[in-house]
Structure formats: C-alpha cells, structure tokens
Amino acid sequence: MIDLYSWMTGNGRKVTIALEEMGLPYNAHPINIGKGDQFGEEFTKLSPNNKIPAIADRESGQTLFESGAILLYLAQKTGQFMPKDEAGKWNVMQWLMWQMGGVGPMFGQAMHFLHYNPGKSDYSAERYGTEVKRLYGVLDRRLAEVPFVAGEAYTIADMAIWPWVSRHPMQKIDLNDFPNVKRWYVEIAERPAVGRAWLVYGDTSPIPMP
C-alpha cells in the first residue's frame, strides 16, 4: 500500500497517473496547497521542501518527495513503464529530466503570468509565453518521429509531461498549432487510468480537450 500525499496540480497528477497505470493500491491524502496544507508539520517531515507530491510505501518503509524521484521509484518497484535495456532507460531519463528542468518550471511561470496574474508584467508574460511555445515545439518535433516521448512505448516520461500539457488553456496554447502533441495528448487522455487519476482529490472538471 502506498500513501500518496498530493493535490490536483501538474506535478501532483504525475504520480496519481502512475499509480493508476501500475495498478498499485494507494490511499490518496489531500494536501490542499491553496489552504497551506503543505506547510503542516506532518507533511514537512515527508517533504522538507514543502512541495507536493510525496509518498510513503508501507511495504518497503521508503518515503520520497520530488515527483521525478517518485516516478523512478515506482517504475523500479513494479518493473513497469521503463525499458529494460540501458539505452532505453537513459532515453526515458533524459526526457523525464527535460520535464523536470524545463516543462514544469517554465509552464508554471507562464501560467502564473498569463492566467493567474495577467497584465502584471508584460515582460514576464512575453518571456515565459515565448519559452513555453519553444518547449511545445521541441515536444512536437519529437512526437513527429515517435509515438511516445521516449520512443515506441508509453513510459513514465509521458506520465510526467502529460499533466503539464493538460493545462494548455492556462498557458494560452492552442494544441492545433502542435498537431503531433495534440495526437499524443488525446491518446493519453483517453486511457482509462488517466481518466481515473484525473478525478482523484475531487476535481470534477473534464480533461481539457483540443
């Protein structure tokens, strides 16, 4: 049994999707970041950086914070959604790191200035809006070559990137401008496990579709 401490954000949904896809039993504990739950004493013990998500694996006793580390742990634990060969593993790893270092921070900043605080800083809106479009271009070119981000198979790299792309309306992105991303996004959105994961923590809004 995995105890998942998370919320309905881009980073939070990565791990919920992985748990659903891997068929692992888990208890979902809501950490409402809008109410400051992430600063509570018990959660801070699990996640010293006060960021969701975090997990506690009752079977192994392992606790983890940082969504990328959690995805790698779950893939190793189950032997799923990670290639067995060395080249394949490193291919997944580089795209996972691309998400952690680029997509997550830049998409988040774009949403901050374009959706939540429009008009507060034209410079910031242009800077992050431009970078988001560049990153979508990188992803679109990659997905013109292969069905999934790391190649022929659906992996934890896709699970890491997809929840951030699901917020494309907040990033002022039209997926029709990125047809390969659109194809990939819709295919993953239609996976039953992704549909189940979307509803965890009570989000009743539909998955945004292009």
Secondary structure, DSSP 8 states (H G I E B T S, - for coil): -EEEEE-SSHHHHHHHHHHHHHT--EEEEE--TTTTGGGSHHHHHH-TT--S-EEEETTT--EEESHHHHHHHHHHHHT-SS-SSHHHHHHHHHHHHHIIIIIHHHHHHHHIIIIISTTS-HHHHHHHHHHHHHHHHHHHHHHTTSSBTTBSS--HHHHHHHHHHTTTTTTT--GGGSHHHHHHHHHHHTSHHHHHHHHGGG--S-----
